[in-house]
Amino acid sequence: MRFQVVWLLSGSDYKIHMIREDKLNHSYSESSIEKYFPELHDIQAIAIWINIYYYNNYNWRLTVIGCECGLVIVAITNVSELKIYQSWKLRYDRPISSVSIFSLRNNVAKPSFIKSENSKYFSTDEETKLNVLIVNTSNAVVFMDILNNGMHEDIILNGSETSDCILCSCIADINMDGQNEILLGTYAQEVLIFCFVNDTWELIVRKLFNAPVHSICYMDITNDGMKELIVLTQRGVHILQHNITDVKDKWKKRYTKFLEENKI
């Protein structure tokens, strides 16, 4: 299968435009989106956020679109046939500020030099259960394992509704326990962190900043092998780093346990 990176741009004309590279003319041009992304064609709304997740060796993809009018479109598409297998539409009374597709486990690709097939440490694509986070400006809700349950099993993030307006979200294993947490940034100058405990999402941390939080990202910006939490507020950018001593201790314990269990 041939892969190509394209740009998906949402416009005020109620359409999503696909821009791709024209290598022959050394330029970029717009292509027909319904040919490659049938689930993005004719949505009849202004898309604010689009999240696409490929699975099963890129044979299938899950797409979630959040719109300004409160419309949310979720679609499962067969990539090889470019046909929509199943789709859902949800309506909220407020704009959708962000959507995310994620698994509970923080999946890590197995390094090529490790021969172990121990699934405790490296999950396969087939066993990944995908969840969908939908954030509107008043609250947030998670639909669990939608490939098996559809859009029927939802959990409201209790505590998110107490903020005056939710502006952004981020999925990150912020405490490095192997399980992803949900982070919400609010106009009330807070970052709310939710953890999945006892089959529900619980608010575990409220961190206050000096201005409304407009964006959150979890990435290795310093290129030292550890990710940092980057928070963009109305007044500036905050970069929060993990305690290096705690990271060392966790790495030593897990690496020792891995060697013992695999008899390396």
N, C-alpha and C positions, 0 to 999 in steps of 0.2 A: 504494500500500500504506500502511495506517495503522499508525503506530508508537505504542507506549505503554511507558513504563517500569514494571516490576514488581519486587517484592522476592521473592527465592527464599530461603526459610529452611529449614534442615535441622534436624530434631528427633530426639529420642531414641526416637520412635515408629517409626523406620525409614522415614520419609516425608519428602519435600520439599514444603513448602507454598508456594503462590504467593499473594502479597498484592498487590492492585491497588486503584487509586483508584476510589471510587464518587462521581463528580462530582455526580450527582443528589442524593445525600444528604450530600454534603460529608464523606465518611468513607472509611475503608479497610476492605476485606473480603477474605476468602479466596475464591479461585475454584478451579475444578477444573483441576488441573495437567495431566491427561492430554489435555485439549482443546487446549492451547497448546504444551505441552512433553511429547509422548509418550515421549521418551527419558528423562525424569526420573520417570516413573510406575513404581511398584512395583519399586524397586531392592533392597528387602529388606536394607538396610544403613544405617548412620549415615554420611551424607556429611560429610566434613570440608572438602572443597574442591570447588568447581564453577567451571569456566571455559567460557565460550561465545564462539565467534568466528563472526561473520556474514561471508559472502563472496558473490561473484557478484551484486552489487547487492541484497543481503539476500534473495536467492532460496534460498540454502542456508546451513546453519549446521553448525559442528562443535562438539560438546559433549564435555567430559571431566569425569568425576566420580571423585574419590578418596575412599575410605571408610576408616573406622576399622579394619575387619577386614582391610585389605590388598587389597580389591577395587577394580579400576579399570574403569570403563565408558567406552568411546569410541563415539560415534555420529555419523553423518552424516545430517542430516534435511532433507528438502525442505520449505521453509517455506511455500510457497504451498499445497501439498497436506497439510501437517502429517503427513507419513508418514516413518518411519525408512527411509532408503535402504540403510544398511549399519551394522553395529555389531560391536564386539569386547568381550570380557571378559577381563581379566588378573587373576591372583591373585599377591599377594606375601605373605610371611610376617610382614610388619610393617606398622604403620599408615602410610597415605599422608599425609604432612605437607603436600604442596602439588602442584598440577598447573598447567601453563601451556601455552597454544597460542601459537606465535610463528612468524615468518618469519626467515630469516637476515638479510635486508636490513632496515635501519631505514627503513621506508617513510614518506615525508613527503608530505603532500598538496601539490599544486602551487598556489601562490598565484594568485589570479584575474588579477593584472596581468601574469603571465608567459605569453606566447603560445607558447613553445617546446614542441615535442612530443618532445624528446629523452628517450628512455626510460632513458638512463644515469642521469638524475637523479631522475626521477619514474616509479616502476614502476606498472603497471596492476594491477588486481585479478586479472586473468586469469593473470598470470605469477607470482603469489605462490605459493610453495611453503610449505605449513604443516607445522610440526614440533610434536611434543608432548613436553614435559618432564614426567616422572613422578619425584617425589621421595618415597621412603620414608625412614624414620628411620635406615636404615643406608647407603644409597647412592642415586645418581640415574642415570637412564637417559633418553636422547633417542631418540624414534622419528622418523626423517627422512622428510619429504615423504609424509605418510601418505595424501594424496588419491590419489597414484599408486602408492605401495608398500604401502599398508595398514599393519598393525602388524608388519611383517616385518623392516624394516631399522632395527636399534637399535644405539645406541652408548652404552656405559657410561662415565660420567665418571670416569676413573681419577684417584684422589686423594680422591674424595668418601667412599670407604669407610674411609679412615684416621681420619675423625672419629668420635667416640663416638655422636653423634646429630645428624642434620640437621633443623633446626626450620623453615626457611623458604627461599624462593627468590625471585628477581626476574630479569626479562629487561630488559636495558638496553644501549644503545650507550654504554658507559661511557667509552670512549676516543675517541668521535666519529669513527670511521673509516667509518661507513656500514653497519657490520655489528653485529648484536646479540651481546652476550656473556651468559653465564649466571652469576648470582651466587647462592651458597648461604650461608645463615647457620647456624652450628652451635652446639651446646651447649658445644663446646670453645673458645668465645669467638673464633671466627674467621669471616671472610667469605672464601670461596673464589671466585675469578673464573676462568671458563673461556672460551677463545676458540676458534673453529672454524678450524683450520689443517690443510691437507693432508688434507682429508676426514675429520678426526676432531676431537674436543674435547680441548684441552690446558689443563691448569692453569697459569695464567700468574702469578697473584698470590695470596698468602695475607696477609690483613691481620688483625692481632690487636687485639681489644678487651679491655676490663677485666671483661666479664661475658658470659654466654650471649646469643647473638643471636636474638631472637624474631621480628623482622620487618624487611624491607628494602623500600624504595620509592624510585623514581627519578622525581622530579617537580620542577616549577618552583615551589617553595614561596615564594621571594622575589619572584616576578613580575618578574624582570629579563630574561627571555628565555632564560635558561640553567637547565638542570635541576640539582638538587642530589641527592646520594645521602643518603637518610635511613635511619638504622640505629637500630632500637629494641632496646635490650638490657635485661637484667634490672635494671640500675641507672639507666638514663636513656636519653635520645635524643641521638644524634650526627648532626650535619648537616655533610656534607663537600661543599665547593664546588670547582669547577674553577679552575685558575689563569687569571685574566682575560687575561694576556699571551699565553698559549698559544692561548686561544680567539680572540683578535683575529688572531693570525698565521694560524691555520687558515682563518678566515672570509675574510681578504683574499686568500689564495692561491686558494681555491675560487671566490670570486666573480669574480676576475680571469680564471680559467680558463673559467668559465661564459660570461662576456662574450665572450671570444676565440672559443670554439668555436661560439657562436651568432651571432657577428658583430653584437653589439648595440652 
